[in-house]
Amino acid sequence: MEIKTAKLLDGKALAEKIHQELSALTTQLQVKVGRPPGLAVLMVGDNPASAAYVRNKERACAKVGIASFGKHFPTETTQAELEEMIAALNQDERVDGILVQLPLPDHLDSVALLNKIDPDKDADGLHPVNLGRLVRGEDGLRSCTPAGVMRLLQEYKIPLQGKQAVVVGRSILVGKPMALMLLEADATVTIAHSRSQDLSSITKSADILIAAVGRPGLITAEMVKAGAVVVDVGMNRVTDASGKSRLVGDIHWESTASVAEFITPVPGGVGPMTVAILLQNTVASYLKKVS
Ligand code: NAP
């Protein structure tokens, strides 16, 4: 019997396309405006995964012509010092987007810091004003990862209206805004979490299944409806028997790819889309200021 393999939702290719569009736009506008868009990524401490994400974001900025005003602070930096920096960036005319790379060291209050960012420079879309705009269905800066998932689904013309969508995970960063965006697109949305009972029967009802958990291979083929669209937000570093480390998602890819109609790879799925939307949000704030 022939084993079917799901079609890929190629986030890497789409992110590249978005970068090219943004690059063309910034090149054209810079001449008129007299400055490029600017993004400040703030990182505290030496978390190697965070350092890699920050490098990635700054590299992407350079590629599309966004100026980076990033700052790397030592672990012992105080809340007051960071708040002062955010206040200065809020006032800085060259800066259109501000992002605090999470997680922060334990002595810092990330929610209080995010609340200090000017909502119009909130490139990550996590400020309560922007989350509130999402709840109300108003225009605003949208959280990058769920907005990246929505853009990917749109690119592949995945119908959402009236479909059963299941989001596994309810974080403020991914799960909750993801569910709201699917609802905005007229899907019928269920959110599952660590206290949900019989996860399998919930995930099996999904036409669109989004996993944002942080547990490698939690969702297996038996938990997925045949023909579903499966999006894996999870990014988990695992070490195999030979000691080699690799990145895997929350979906057991090898088995699920033979059940699903569409599936995102990890890496190369949602990760690059998150960065593309971050740049898009920065350019949107720039455009709002200069037009
Ligand atoms: P998080 O804040 O730890 O939230 C995880 C969510 O999963 C929680 O809501 C938790 O439920 C739920 N959960 C945990 N175990 C579960 C289980 N066994 N069954 C069902 N639900 C369970 O994580 P996050 O920030 O949302 O990130 C989730 C994953 O996405 C991580 O792997 C992260 O690295 C990745 N991520 C990727 C990108 C990207 O660009 N690709 C961006 C952001 C995050 P409770 O609320 O009940 O605890």
Residues whose N, C-alpha, C, O or C-beta is under 5 A from the ligand:
A	BS01	NAP	T145 G169 R170 S171 L173 V174 G175 A192 H193 S194 R195 A212 V213 G214 V233 G234 M235 N236 V270 G271 T274
